[in-house]
Amino acid sequence: MATKLAKALEVSLDYLVGNTDIELDKAAMSRIQEVTQFNEEEKNHIYVTLDAMIRDFKNKHAYAR
């Protein structure tokens, strides 16, 4: 029942029951599920790229202040 409700609201079950305050929309969840199907080397490439983008985003905002 709760799973159906989370799907209908397009949020994660953890978000729905209050285990997290991070709301992952359907598109984000779909991307995460895709990455979990990759082999370890492919995952590492994705994570290195993502980490660099997050770092750059944070630096950009830190220097803008």
C-alpha positions as CSV (number, residue, x, y, z in Angstrom):
1,M,0.0,0.0,0.0
2,A,2.7,2.5,1.0
3,T,4.7,1.6,-2.1
4,K,1.8,2.3,-4.4
5,L,1.2,5.7,-2.6
6,A,4.9,6.6,-3.0
7,K,4.7,5.7,-6.7
8,A,1.5,7.7,-7.2
9,L,3.2,10.8,-5.5
10,E,6.4,10.1,-7.5
11,V,8.6,10.2,-4.3
12,S,10.7,7.6,-2.6
13,L,9.2,5.4,0.1
14,D,11.8,6.7,2.5
15,Y,10.7,10.2,1.8
16,L,7.1,9.3,2.2
17,V,7.6,7.7,5.7
18,G,9.9,10.4,6.9
19,N,13.2,8.4,6.9
20,T,14.8,11.2,4.8
21,D,14.0,14.8,3.9
22,I,15.6,14.4,0.5
23,E,12.9,14.2,-2.2
24,L,14.0,12.2,-5.2
25,D,11.7,12.7,-8.2
26,K,10.9,10.0,-10.7
27,A,13.6,11.2,-13.1
28,A,16.3,11.1,-10.5
29,M,15.3,7.7,-9.2
30,S,15.3,6.4,-12.8
31,R,18.9,7.7,-13.4
32,I,20.1,6.2,-10.1
33,Q,18.6,2.8,-11.0
34,E,20.3,2.9,-14.4
35,V,23.7,3.6,-12.8
36,T,23.3,0.6,-10.5
37,Q,23.2,-1.7,-13.5
38,F,26.6,-0.5,-14.7
39,N,29.8,-2.5,-14.0
40,E,32.1,-1.2,-11.3
41,E,34.5,0.6,-13.8
42,E,31.5,2.4,-15.5
43,K,30.1,3.4,-12.1
44,N,33.5,4.8,-11.1
45,H,33.6,7.0,-14.2
46,I,30.1,8.3,-13.5
47,Y,31.0,9.0,-9.8
48,V,34.3,10.8,-10.6
49,T,32.4,13.0,-13.1
50,L,29.6,13.7,-10.7
51,D,32.0,14.4,-7.8
52,A,33.9,16.9,-10.0
53,M,30.6,18.7,-11.1
54,I,29.4,18.9,-7.4
55,R,32.8,20.3,-6.4
56,D,32.7,22.9,-9.1
57,F,29.1,23.9,-8.3
58,K,30.0,24.3,-4.6
59,N,33.1,26.3,-5.4
60,K,31.2,28.6,-7.8
61,H,28.7,29.4,-5.1
62,A,31.3,29.9,-2.4
63,Y,33.3,32.4,-4.5
64,A,30.2,34.2,-5.6
65,R,29.6,35.4,-2.0
